[in-house]
């Protein structure tokens, strides 16, 4: 993955936006992880709830991975990192 050959300069607004996006992503990931943990705990305590909880539980990892990938691509674009 080629990196920029020159220093990268970000405006205060770009840094502010990146910080906001990082904060939002951290919040969303923490929420999704908390929901996953709660689902597993509920299944452990009430196995009969497993079928109802399973769909939501299995969708969360992909949601987290997609959010991280999207942010990563946007960050690479801002920093001028190119993909082959």
N, C-alpha and C positions, 0 to 999 in steps of 0.2 A: 504494500500500500504506500504509494509515493507521498512523502510529506512535502510541505512547501519548502522552497529553497531560500526564501527570504523570511525575515521576521513577520509575524502576523500581528496586525494592530486591530484591536477591537474598540469600538466606541463604548462610552459609558452605557448607552442604551442597549447595545448588544450584550454587554456583560449583565446588565439588569435583567434582560429577557432570558438569558441563559440561566441565571440564578433562579428566576421564577420558574422556568421549566424544570430545573433540577429539583426544586422544592416541591413542585406539583407531582413529579414522577416519584420522588421519595415518599410522599404522602400516599399516593395511589398504590405503590408497591407494598407499603406497610399495611394499608387497609386490606389488600388482597391476601397478604400472608396471614393477617389476623383472622380473616374469614376462613382461610384454609385450615388453620389451627383449630378454630371453633368447630368447623365441620367434622374434623377428625375426632375431636373430643366428644362431640355429640354422638357420632357413630360408635365410639368406644363405649359410651355410657348407655346408649340406646341403639343396639344393633338393628332393630327393626326400622330405624330411620335411614339406614344406609342407602336404600334405593332412591329415596327422595333427595338426599344430600349429594349423591354421587355426581350428578350432572354438573351442578355448580362447582363442586370441588375439582373436577377434571378440566373445567374451562379456565380456571384461574392461572395455571402456569403459562398457558399460551398467551393469555392476556398480558401477563407481566413481561414475557419474552418479547412480544410485539411492541410494547411501550418502550422497552429498553432499546430495541433495534431502531425504532422510529427516531428516538432521541439521538442515538448514536449517529445515524445518517445526517440528521440536521446539524449536529455538532461538527461532523466532518466537513459539511458544506461550508459552514461559517469559518472554519479554520483552514479551508483550502486543501483538505486531504482528499486525494482522488483514489478511486478504486479501479483496478485493471479491468 
